[in-house]
Amino acid sequence: MKITKVEVVRSRKPRKLPQEYRAAWFEPDGEPVTTYGFSFYRVHTDAGVTGVGPFGGDPDAFALRALIGSDPFYVERFFAAAMNGREMTFHRGSYGGLEVALWDIMGRVTGQPIHRLLGAHRDRVPVYAATSRLLSKSQHVEQVLELRQMGFRAAKLRLHRQDPREDLEVVEAVRAAVDAGFRIIVDANQNHKSTRYNHWTRETALTMARELQALGVYFLEEPLPRHDLEGLAQLAAAVEIPIAGGEHATNIYELREHILRGAYDILQPDVTLGDMGISGSKRLSIVAGYHGRQIVPHVSGLGSFALNFPSMLQVASTMDNCPILEYPFDPPILTVDTEQHILKTPLLVEKDGCVAVPTGPGIGVEIDEKAVAEDL
């Protein structure tokens, strides 16, 4: 079996969002988003088997040379050639989604989902609702109570207000409104750029971490830039609340020092934001576990979700040090309709706060070709 073609499928007709969308991590500079679309890879073979993967950027000449004419089962060869950390910055898209497509082909040929090919650990994975906007205290409380009714047992709140005390007031209000068994996660998004935002100093991060720890927050994500290894390590050592990060790492090797120096208690790779893919995410979980760290993968929302989430769900279900997985969900913006409309069968959160791992071959989901065709 040989790869014959790498295709990028992308929507041409933007879909309108129910209302303007302002992502918290770009506040106060971010421009409102009013539409959304989709894009993904199709990797074709001479055997008529096609694999799909989440889009990470138009494939460059190197990726095409490494893939065209190769056997998709040689995924480790592709990882070693293209995703082994020799490039520490991106002048091209991530190869992670292309690597996922190879795993999808292997699953379709063997008739097995990826988690069984890797070695299954569980069939259901707990998830948390990752909200993404800065709302008022009352709006956040109302939303989290609704999420609890839907079955979620955990939710993530974003902190990116100019006055951190206002961030704390939101967390306090939500904590007071939900039962003790409901987990609150906080993402400070301090690794994102924003011209007019007052990014936290190390002292602010320490103060906030202690306050959030007192509120029983499950973990604190990105309290400092990811390259501030010294500050992150000092912070992690000074507080009991777990410190998380890593979604912007360009490859697994960029997180080596974070593990060795104790900068992160929880690692958060993304399948396609860097050269992670299935293989890199699994490697990272093994190394993290060896050093007593947990892994809570990052999952991108909106147009990326439909294939990003099931890909990471497959590999997360093989990890024994992954306590929970991100599920971007922020009605009325991030919903099943806006994020999964190209899938024949959406992946839904059940009443126990878990998502069942798809048992279909490969990444376990099927593209709704009719829905795709409507937007081309």
N, C-alpha and C positions, 0 to 999 in steps of 0.2 A: 504494500500500500504506500502511495506517495502523495504528498501535498501538491496540488496543481494550481491553486489560486487562493489568494487572500483578498477578501472583499469587505469593504466598509459599507454598512447599510445605515443611512441616516435620514431622518424625517426632513421633508421640505416644506410642509405646511404646519406652522407653529400652532399649538393648541393654547387656548386662552385659559389662564388661571382664574379661579373664582374671585380673587381680589389681588391687589398688589402685594408682592412678597419682598420683604426686606430681611435678609439674613443677619442675625445678630453679630456674627464675627466680622462683618464689614462696617458696623456702626461706629461713628455716625456718618461715615463717608459713602456707604453703599447706595447705589442707584436701585430703585425698585424694579423688580422683575415682573412682567405681566404675562409672559408666555413660556411654554416649555416644549421640549421635543425629545427625541431619543436617537441613539446611535449605538451600533454594536458590530462586532466582527462576525463574518462567516468564513471559515476555513474549509475549502473544498479538497476532496481527494479523488484519485482515479478509481476508487472502489464505489463511488457514489455516496459515501458517508460524509456528512457535513457537520462540523462542530461550530458552536457559537460561544462568544465570550464578550464581556463588557468592554466597551470602547475605551482606549487609553491614548489615542492620537493616531494620525495617519501613519501606517507602517513605512519606515524608511528603507533605503536600498539594502542596508545591512540585514534587517529583519527578513526582507524578501529573499535575500541570498541564503540566509540560514534556514528558511522554511521551504521554499519551493523546491520540489524534488526530494525532500526528506521524508522519512517515515515518522508519522506523528507519535508513534510509541516511544521514540527517542527524545522524550520531553526533557530528560536530564541533560542531554547534549545541548539542547536549545538553551536551557537555564545556564549551563556552564559557559556557553559561547556569548550569550546576550545579556544575562542578568546577574553576573557575578561580581558587580561592584567596581569594575574598572572605570566606569564613568560615574563620577560623583555628582554631577549636575546634568540636567536634561537640556539638550539642544534638540530633542525629539520627544515623541510621546513615550509613555510607559509601554513595556512589552508584556505587562502582567496579564492583560486581557487576551492577548494572543496565546500565552501559555495556558490559560484557562480553556481556550478553544481546543487545544491539543488533548487536554484531559477529557473534555466533552466527547471528542472523537473516540478516545480509548473506551470510555464508558458505553458509547453507542455500539461499538464493535463487540464488546464483551457482554453487553446487556446488563451492566451493573452501574449503580450510582457511584460517584467518586468516593464517597465516604467508605464504601465497602472495598474499593480498590486500595485505599490507603490503610484500611484497618479500622473498622467501626468501633466507636466507644459508647455511643448512645444514639437513640432514634429521635429524641426531642431536645431542643436547646432553649433555655430561658432567654428572653429578649427584654430590652428596655425601650420604651418609646423615647426617641431622641427628638425633642422639640427644637425649634431653630430660630425663634423670634424673641424680641424683647417686648413683653406685654406688661400691662399693669398688674399689680398684686392680685386684684380680684379676678382678672382674666386668667392668670396663671392658675389660681386656685380652682376656678371653675373647670379649666381644661384638664388639670390633673385628676380631679374627681371624675370627670367623664372617661378619662383613660382607664382609671381604676375599674369603672363599670364595664368597660370593654374587655377586661381580662388582664390588662397590664399589671404587673407587680412591681414595676420600677419605671422611673422616667428621668430624663436628663433636662436640666434647666441651664440656660446660657447666661453667663455674666459678662456684660460688656457695656455697662453704664458708666458714665464719666465719674460718678461718685460710687465707690465700692460699697458704701453703706446702704445705698439703694438696692444693690444686688443682694445684700444680706437680708434686707427687709422682705424681699420676694421669697427667698429660701425659708425664712422664718414663718411666713404666712402659709406656705405650702406644707411645711413640716407640721404646723399646728392643725392643718385641715385633714391630713390623712392618717391612717392607723400606723402604728409603729412597725408593722410588717412590710409596709410599702417603702421601697428603697428610693432614695433621692440621689441622683448623680449630678455633679456640677461640672460644667465645662467653661473655663475662663477664657479660652481662645486667645491666649497671649502670644501665640506663635503666628498669628495672622497680622498682616500689615494694615494700618489704617492711619491716615495722615493726622487727623484731628483727635484721635483717641489717646487718652492718657494711660499708656501701658503701665502695668504694675512694676514696681521696683521689687527687689528681693525682700525688703522689709514689708511691703504691702502684701506680697504673696504669703509670707509667714503669718502675718496677722490674720489674713483671710482664711488660711488653712486651719488655724487654731479655732477660729469662730465656726467654721463649717464642721470641724471635728466635733465641737460641742453640740452641734445640731444633729449629729448622727449621720452626716452625709456619707454615702457608700464609698465614693472616691472623687478626687479632684483632678480634672484633666487640664493639661496645658497651663499651669499657673505661671510659667516663665518660657522664654524662647527655647526651642529644643537644643540649640547650640550652647546654652548656658549650663554646661555640665556641672560646673562647680556649684552654681546656685541651686540647681535641681537636687544634687546630691546632699547639700546642706539642708535643704528643705525637707527632703524625704527622711533624713536622719532626725530631724527636730520634731516631727509630728507623727502621730499614729495613723492619721487618715492616709490611705494609699494615694500616691502621686502617679498619674497616668499620662501617657503621651506617645507620640511616634507616628501619627498618621501621615506626616509629610516626609518621612524618611524615604530617600530615593531608592534604597535597597536594604537588604538585611544587615549588611556590614556596617552601615551607618549607625546602627543601634548597638554595636558591640560594646563601646565604651559606656553607654548608658546602663547596660547590664553589669559590666565589671565594676563600675564606680557607684552603683546603687542609685543612679539618677532617677530611674523609674521603678516603681513597684509593679506597675501594670503596663505592658506593651500593647500598642494599638496599631498594628499594620493595616494597610488598606490594599486590597487586591490589585487595584489599578492606579492609585495615586503615585506609587513607586513601582520598581521592578520586583514585586512580591509574588503575585500569582498564587497558585495552589502550593507549588513546591516551596517557595520562600516562606509562606505563612506557616507551613508545617515545620520547616527547619527552625524557624524562630520560636515556635512553641516548645520544641524539644530543648533548645538551648536555654530558653527562659525557665522551663521547669527544672532543669539541672541546677540553675542558680536560685531556685526558690521564688521565681517571679511568676506572675499570672499573665495571661494574654486575653484582652478583650478587644477583638478586631474592630476597626473603624469601617463603617459602611456608608458610602455616598448615597445621597437621596435624589429625588425627582427623576430626571431622565436616565441616570445611571443605575437606579435601584433595581430595575427588573432583572438584570443579570448579575449585578454586583452582589446583591444580597444572597441569592441562592448559591452562588459560587463560594462565598465565605461561609454560608451555612453548612455546606458539604464538608469543608475542611474543619470548621469549628466543632463539628460533631465527632471528630476523631481526636480532639484535644482533651486531656484530663485536667488541664490547668486553665481552662476557659470557663469561668463561672457564668458568663452572660454575654450576649451578643447585641450589637447596636441594630435598631430597627427604626430608621428615620420615619417619624410619623407626627405630623403637626397640622391637624385639620383646621381650616378647610384647604390648606395649601398642599401639604404632603399627606396624601391619602392613597387608598388602594386604587382609586380611579386614576389619579394623576401619575402614580409611580409604577403601576403594574398593568396598564391597559393593553400592553403588547403581549401579555402572557395569556395562554388559554385558561390556566387555572392559577389564580393568585395564591400567594403564600400568606396565610392569615394567622393572627395571634389567637390562641384558644384561651379558654377560661382559666387555665392554670398558669398563664403568662408565658407559655412556650409556643414555639413553631415546630411542627413536625417536619423532619428532614425528608425531602422528596425521595421516593424510591425508584423513580424513573431513571433511565440510563443517563450517564454523564452528569451534568449539573442538575438534572432531574426535572427541568421545566421545558415546556414547548412554546415556541413562538406562535402567536396568533397571526398567521400570514394575512388574513383579511384586515385585521386592525392595522398592521404595518402598511399594507397597500393603500389604505385610506389616507395616510400621511405622506406618501411619496410624491 
